[in-house]
Amino acid sequence: MRIVRGLLLAATLVAVIGGGAEAGSDGLVLRAVGWYKGTESISQSGIRCEVPNISNAIADGLYTMGIWNTFGEQTIQFPDRNSAFANPCGGWIQAWNSMTQQGITLDRISLAYRIGGARRFSGAVSQRRGWPTACTQFRKSTAFAGVRLGPFDPTVPPSSGSGLTNAAFVQILPMIPSSVFFCLREQYGLLPPDVYTDFPLIVKARLKGYADNGDSFTSNVIRYTLNLRHTCGNGRLDDGEDCDTTASGTPCSGFAVCVNNTCFGDPTRGCNTDADCIGTCQPAGSVEECTCTY
């Protein structure tokens, strides 16, 4: 009996790799290898990202940023190609086709979200299965792709730029959209700092594609963890914050020094006196709550 089972398993693997389609073997055919990022160069002149390939890809999968802002830069989406603190060169999934006779065209990437250790917020936030009930409509999202993975044939030159003909790197932009951040801020952003200082937002991704003969395949699941810091709204003036108060309209003086008719620290603002450089704090709960506006 053991010999028969072994032969059946071997026959199944041969069928899958050779181009067959077994319903229970999708994870062996279309494979999500993991999360990666490209080499990045961040300077005053801009952000430059290199598209990852087999030889230069950097393992990704864990990142930390503020739920409101990070060192003064607002949290809008993730990754954010325009923010040095939002992993601008990250969020790439390496996809792999194991069949030797058929290619696979990626159709979509399904994303699902949950809060790690959500039970600690049960007394303050209505939740279900690790996610706030008020944000249920944002718990899942879909990113669409049109990338082709060639057959696993080392003799065929790669065409995707990945370095292998049967592999490709696909950047998920955004992996976490603005709607998710906005809803999470509404639910968790105003909780006192003694409740939490940070929490992990876990992203679960799964690929779906179609082989040349029309058969559909779904990949294994890979996870990404974004640790969100709770700084803005906690009553403390933390790194990168100009404000952190519940009083709307409170003066803030991040650049309240006038030098040669220019506000110190902000050369785009003209002034006659120091008073011209004083801004105001925004209402608690707004996206710009901890930013001094003029």
Backbone torsions as a table, in degrees:
resi	resn	phi	psi	omega
1	MET	NA	-41.5	178.6
2	ARG	-62.4	-38.3	179.7
3	ILE	-64.8	-42.4	-179.2
4	VAL	-62.6	-44.3	179.3
5	ARG	-62.5	-39.8	179.1
6	GLY	-64.0	-40.0	179.1
7	LEU	-67.1	-38.4	179.0
8	LEU	-65.1	-41.7	178.5
9	LEU	-63.9	-43.4	178.8
10	ALA	-62.4	-41.3	179.4
11	ALA	-63.6	-38.3	179.0
12	THR	-64.0	-45.3	179.8
13	LEU	-63.3	-39.9	178.4
14	VAL	-62.9	-42.1	-179.6
15	ALA	-62.9	-41.0	-178.8
16	VAL	-66.7	-51.8	-177.3
17	ILE	-67.2	-31.7	-178.2
18	GLY	-79.5	-8.6	175.9
19	GLY	125.4	-0.2	177.0
20	GLY	-75.8	177.1	-178.4
21	ALA	-136.8	102.6	177.4
22	GLU	-98.8	131.5	-174.3
23	ALA	-59.4	-34.6	-176.5
24	GLY	-93.0	11.4	-173.8
25	SER	-122.6	23.9	-177.1
26	ASP	-57.1	-39.1	-178.1
27	GLY	-64.7	-21.9	177.8
28	LEU	-85.8	-22.7	-178.1
29	VAL	-88.5	-59.4	176.6
30	LEU	-103.6	114.3	-172.6
31	ARG	-115.7	128.7	169.3
32	ALA	-91.9	105.4	-172.4
33	VAL	-71.6	-40.6	-179.5
34	GLY	161.5	-175.4	179.7
35	TRP	-97.4	141.2	-178.8
36	TYR	-142.6	168.9	175.2
37	LYS	-139.9	161.3	177.9
38	GLY	-96.0	164.9	176.1
39	THR	-62.0	136.3	-176.5
40	GLU	-122.5	152.5	175.2
41	SER	-134.8	112.6	-176.3
42	ILE	-117.3	123.3	-179.6
43	SER	-147.5	-178.2	179.3
44	GLN	-63.1	-25.7	-177.4
45	SER	-82.3	-12.6	177.9
46	GLY	146.5	-173.8	-179.7
47	ILE	-115.4	126.8	179.0
48	ARG	-121.6	129.2	-177.5
49	CYS	-121.3	139.7	175.5
50	GLU	-100.6	131.6	179.0
51	VAL	-66.3	126.3	-177.2
52	PRO	-70.3	150.9	170.7
53	ASN	-139.1	-177.1	-174.4
54	ILE	-57.6	-33.1	-174.4
55	SER	-89.2	-23.0	-175.3
56	ASN	-121.4	2.1	-176.3
57	ALA	-64.7	139.2	178.9
58	ILE	-108.2	129.9	-179.0
59	ALA	-59.7	131.8	178.5
60	ASP	-118.2	-167.9	176.1
61	GLY	126.5	-10.6	179.1
62	LEU	-147.5	130.3	-178.2
63	TYR	-150.0	157.6	179.1
64	THR	-131.2	133.8	175.5
65	MET	-156.8	173.2	-179.3
66	GLY	-84.7	146.2	178.0
67	ILE	-72.0	-24.0	176.5
68	TRP	-101.8	-56.8	179.0
69	ASN	-156.3	164.8	178.2
70	THR	-129.1	113.2	-176.8
71	PHE	51.4	40.2	176.0
72	GLY	92.0	-14.3	179.0
73	GLU	-90.8	124.9	-176.0
74	GLN	-63.6	144.8	174.3
75	THR	-85.7	113.7	-176.9
76	ILE	-111.3	-52.0	176.7
77	GLN	-154.1	174.9	-179.1
78	PHE	-144.7	131.9	-13.6
79	PRO	-65.1	160.6	178.2
80	ASP	-124.3	112.5	-176.4
81	ARG	-65.6	-12.9	-177.6
82	ASN	-106.0	6.6	-178.1
83	SER	-125.4	125.4	179.9
84	ALA	-68.4	-18.2	-176.5
85	PHE	-106.6	15.6	-179.3
86	ALA	-125.6	37.1	176.8
87	ASN	50.0	57.9	-172.7
88	PRO	-61.0	-24.7	-177.5
89	CYS	-105.4	10.4	-176.2
90	GLY	-104.5	-169.4	177.6
91	GLY	82.8	25.2	178.8
92	TRP	-94.7	132.7	173.3
93	ILE	-101.9	131.1	172.6
94	GLN	-90.6	121.5	179.6
95	ALA	-107.9	147.3	-172.9
96	TRP	-138.4	133.5	175.3
97	ASN	-107.5	124.3	-176.7
98	SER	-94.1	-7.6	-178.4
99	MET	-76.6	145.2	-177.1
100	THR	-96.0	-12.8	-175.5
101	GLN	-120.7	-10.6	-178.7
102	GLN	-131.8	146.3	173.0
103	GLY	-91.8	167.5	176.7
104	ILE	-129.2	132.4	174.4
105	THR	-103.4	117.8	179.1
106	LEU	-66.3	135.0	-178.3
107	ASP	-106.5	-45.1	-177.3
108	ARG	-158.3	161.7	175.2
109	ILE	-123.7	118.5	179.2
110	SER	-89.3	131.4	-178.6
111	LEU	-119.7	136.4	176.7
112	ALA	-133.7	146.0	-173.8
113	TYR	-122.3	150.5	170.6
114	ARG	-155.6	160.0	179.2
115	ILE	-98.3	123.9	177.9
116	GLY	-70.7	133.2	-179.6
117	GLY	65.7	35.7	-174.1
118	ALA	-66.3	-19.5	-176.8
119	ARG	-59.2	-27.5	-178.2
120	ARG	-67.4	-15.9	179.5
121	PHE	-100.0	4.2	-173.1
122	SER	-58.8	-33.2	-179.3
123	GLY	-75.7	-14.4	-176.1
124	ALA	-116.1	-26.2	-176.0
125	VAL	-129.9	131.6	175.7
126	SER	-70.1	123.1	-173.5
127	GLN	-135.3	157.6	173.4
128	ARG	-146.0	122.2	179.5
129	ARG	54.0	46.4	174.6
130	GLY	74.5	24.8	-178.6
131	TRP	-149.3	137.7	180.0
132	PRO	-62.5	133.7	-177.0
133	THR	-64.2	-28.3	178.7
134	ALA	-68.3	-17.1	-178.2
135	CYS	-109.2	18.6	-175.4
136	THR	-54.8	-40.0	-177.5
137	GLN	-67.4	-14.6	-179.8
138	PHE	-105.8	8.5	-175.2
139	ARG	-70.6	-26.0	-179.9
140	LYS	-129.5	149.8	174.8
141	SER	-148.8	168.1	-177.8
142	THR	-133.6	132.7	173.4
143	ALA	-110.5	133.9	-176.7
144	PHE	-100.9	143.7	-177.4
145	ALA	-136.0	164.5	176.7
146	GLY	-142.0	35.1	-175.5
147	VAL	-89.3	135.3	179.1
148	ARG	-100.9	133.7	174.3
149	LEU	-105.5	116.7	-179.2
150	GLY	-70.9	170.9	176.2
151	PRO	-63.8	157.2	178.8
152	PHE	-78.1	89.1	-177.2
153	ASP	-139.7	101.2	-177.4
154	PRO	-60.1	-18.0	-178.0
155	THR	-81.7	-13.1	-179.0
156	VAL	-93.7	127.0	-180.0
157	PRO	-62.4	140.4	179.4
158	PRO	-65.5	143.1	-178.7
159	SER	-119.0	-10.0	-175.5
160	SER	-91.5	-9.2	-176.7
161	GLY	86.7	-1.1	-178.4
162	SER	-80.5	-21.3	-175.4
163	GLY	104.7	-11.6	176.7
164	LEU	-135.4	141.4	-177.1
165	THR	-69.4	-24.8	-176.7
166	ASN	-102.5	11.4	-178.4
167	ALA	-128.9	157.1	177.1
168	ALA	-154.7	152.8	174.0
169	PHE	-108.4	127.1	-177.8
170	VAL	-121.7	121.3	179.0
171	GLN	-87.7	129.7	-179.8
172	ILE	-95.0	104.1	-179.1
173	LEU	-124.4	113.9	-8.6
174	PRO	-88.4	152.5	172.5
175	MET	-75.1	-39.1	175.9
176	ILE	-124.9	109.7	-176.2
177	PRO	-76.2	169.7	-178.3
178	SER	-60.5	-35.2	-178.2
179	SER	-60.7	-36.1	178.9
180	VAL	-66.9	-47.2	179.4
181	PHE	-62.3	-41.9	-178.3
182	PHE	-61.2	-44.6	-178.9
183	CYS	-69.0	-40.7	179.3
184	LEU	-65.1	-35.4	176.6
185	ARG	-64.5	-39.7	178.9
186	GLU	-62.9	-36.6	-175.7
187	GLN	-85.8	-39.3	-173.3
188	TYR	-113.7	-21.0	-170.6
189	GLY	-62.8	-29.1	-175.8
190	LEU	-99.2	4.8	176.1
191	LEU	-68.4	144.8	-177.5
192	PRO	-64.1	153.6	-176.9
193	PRO	-64.7	-17.9	178.2
194	ASP	-78.8	-8.0	176.0
195	VAL	-84.6	-43.2	176.4
196	TYR	-162.3	154.6	173.4
197	THR	-112.0	-18.2	177.2
198	ASP	-165.8	163.0	174.1
199	PHE	-154.0	150.4	-178.8
200	PRO	-88.1	129.2	171.4
201	LEU	-99.8	114.7	-174.8
202	ILE	-101.3	127.5	179.8
203	VAL	-106.5	128.4	177.3
204	LYS	-110.7	122.4	-176.2
205	ALA	-118.8	142.3	177.6
206	ARG	-142.2	133.6	-178.1
207	LEU	-92.6	149.8	172.8
208	LYS	-134.8	137.1	-179.5
209	GLY	-151.3	173.0	-178.0
210	TYR	-125.7	132.2	178.1
211	ALA	-75.5	170.5	-178.7
212	ASP	-59.7	-29.4	-178.9
213	ASN	-88.9	3.9	177.5
214	GLY	95.8	-9.4	178.3
215	ASP	-65.7	140.9	179.7
216	SER	-98.0	146.5	179.4
217	PHE	-135.6	142.2	177.1
218	THR	-120.0	135.2	-174.1
219	SER	-83.8	177.3	169.4
220	ASN	-69.5	169.4	-180.0
221	VAL	-95.0	137.5	171.1
222	ILE	-124.6	150.9	-174.7
223	ARG	-120.6	147.0	176.3
224	TYR	-126.9	137.6	179.9
225	THR	-115.9	119.9	175.1
226	LEU	-109.6	113.1	179.6
227	ASN	-86.1	118.1	-176.3
228	LEU	-100.3	120.8	179.5
229	ARG	-84.4	139.1	176.9
230	HIS	-100.3	94.2	179.3
231	THR	-114.7	-64.5	-178.3
232	CYS	-60.8	130.4	179.2
233	GLY	96.9	1.7	-177.8
234	ASN	-96.3	3.7	177.8
235	GLY	87.4	-4.3	177.8
236	ARG	-109.0	151.2	174.5
237	LEU	-90.7	93.6	-176.0
238	ASP	-90.6	179.4	-177.4
239	ASP	-54.8	130.0	176.3
240	GLY	82.3	-1.1	-177.5
241	GLU	-95.2	140.2	172.4
242	ASP	-96.6	-26.4	-177.6
243	CYS	-139.5	158.0	167.7
244	ASP	-168.2	75.0	-175.3
245	THR	-142.9	156.3	177.8
246	THR	-88.8	-4.5	-177.7
247	ALA	-91.4	114.1	178.8
248	SER	-70.4	139.3	177.6
249	GLY	84.2	4.9	177.8
250	THR	-63.7	131.8	-179.4
251	PRO	-63.2	144.8	173.2
252	CYS	-132.4	142.7	-170.5
253	SER	-126.8	48.0	179.0
254	GLY	-59.9	-34.8	-179.6
255	PHE	-125.7	33.8	-173.0
256	ALA	-81.3	47.3	173.7
257	VAL	-135.3	122.3	-178.6
258	CYS	-98.6	119.5	-179.7
259	VAL	-127.2	116.3	179.8
260	ASN	54.5	45.4	177.6
261	ASN	62.7	24.9	176.6
262	THR	-136.7	135.1	178.8
263	CYS	-67.6	126.8	-179.4
264	PHE	-61.3	129.2	179.6
265	GLY	91.8	-13.2	178.2
266	ASP	-141.0	84.3	-175.8
267	PRO	-64.8	-9.5	179.1
268	THR	-83.1	-9.9	-178.1
269	ARG	-105.0	122.3	175.6
270	GLY	-86.7	158.3	-177.7
271	CYS	-159.6	160.5	171.7
272	ASN	-112.9	-34.6	178.1
273	THR	-135.7	170.5	178.3
274	ASP	-60.8	-30.1	-178.6
275	ALA	-62.5	-26.8	179.3
276	ASP	-70.1	-14.5	-177.0
277	CYS	-100.2	2.0	179.9
278	ILE	-85.2	131.3	177.8
279	GLY	-109.0	-167.7	179.2
280	THR	-132.4	151.1	176.5
281	CYS	-83.6	149.0	-177.9
282	GLN	-91.9	165.2	-178.1
283	PRO	-60.7	149.4	176.5
284	ALA	-62.0	135.9	-179.6
285	GLY	97.7	-12.2	178.5
286	SER	-83.1	160.0	-178.7
287	VAL	-62.1	-32.4	-176.4
288	GLU	-99.5	23.1	-174.1
289	GLU	-53.8	-40.8	-174.0
290	CYS	-101.3	17.5	178.8
291	THR	-113.5	135.4	178.5
292	CYS	-80.5	118.7	179.9
293	THR	-110.5	154.0	-172.2
294	TYR	-122.0	NA	NA
